[in-house]
Every structure is written in structure tokens, then in C-alpha cells.
Amino acid sequence: MAVQLDPQLLEILACPCPEHAPLKAGTASDPRADYLTCTSCGRSFPVREGIPVLLLDEAVEPTDG
């Protein structure tokens, strides 16, 4: 299932990493995944029941390769 967020909300959300980069829906390997991925650091944050969990402890680190 793809992330369904209001486009205006997605526009103002940012990664909690120091760069505070914008987020995009999905992951690099699955654009329909229920995650938001940082355009700078590559961390993916889960979206649970329509709510983005923007905590670094909950993030999935990018994989090399």
C-alpha cells in the first residue's frame, strides 16, 4: 500500500536528521512501501495507521548496494 498523505503535509515534513531534508513517499527499493524516505541521508521512516513516525530510533538505515 502506498503512503496516502495530504500533499501539503508532505511538503512541510522534514527528516529529523541535522540536514532536515524533504521526505519522499516509499523507499528506494519499493516506492509503494508505507515509509517516508529522506532525500539527503536515505533513512526511511515508517508510516503507521496514516501517521508518520519521524523518530531516528525508528528509522531504517539505507543499505549500500
N, C-alpha and C positions, 0 to 999 in steps of 0.2 A: 504494500500500500504506500502510496506517495504521501509526503507531508502536505497537509492542507492548512496553510496559514494565510491570514489576510496579507496581501502583498504589501500594505503599508506597515504592518507589524514586522514582516521580514526585512523591510527596508531599514528599520531603525535598530533591529537586533544586531549585536556585535559579539564577537568572541571575547571571553574574559581574559585571554592571554594579553600580555603587555601591548601588543600591536593593535588590539581592538579592531581587528579586520572584519569586514562584512561576512555574512554567512550565506551559504547556498544550500538548497534542499538536496537531500540524498547524500551518498558517499561517492568517492571516485570510482569504486567498482560496481555500485548499484545506485543509479540516480533515482530509483523509486523507493529506496530504503527510508525508514522512519528516523532519519537523522538530519541534523544540520551540520554542514562541514565548513570549517574556517578556510577562507580563501588565502590566508597567509601561512598559518602553522600546519594546516591539514588535519587538525583534530576534528573528530566527529562527535557531536553531542546528541544523545537520544531525545526523541520526542515521544512522550508517554501520555496517552489519552489526550492528545492535542496540545500538550504543554511542553515547551522546550525546556530541557534540564541543562542549563548553562553553567555547570559546575565542572571545574578542571578535574576533580576527583572522579567524575562520571564519564569523562571523555574517553573515546577510543583513540589511541595514538595512531598516526599514519604508519603504514607498513612500507618498507623500502622494497622496490622491485616492481 
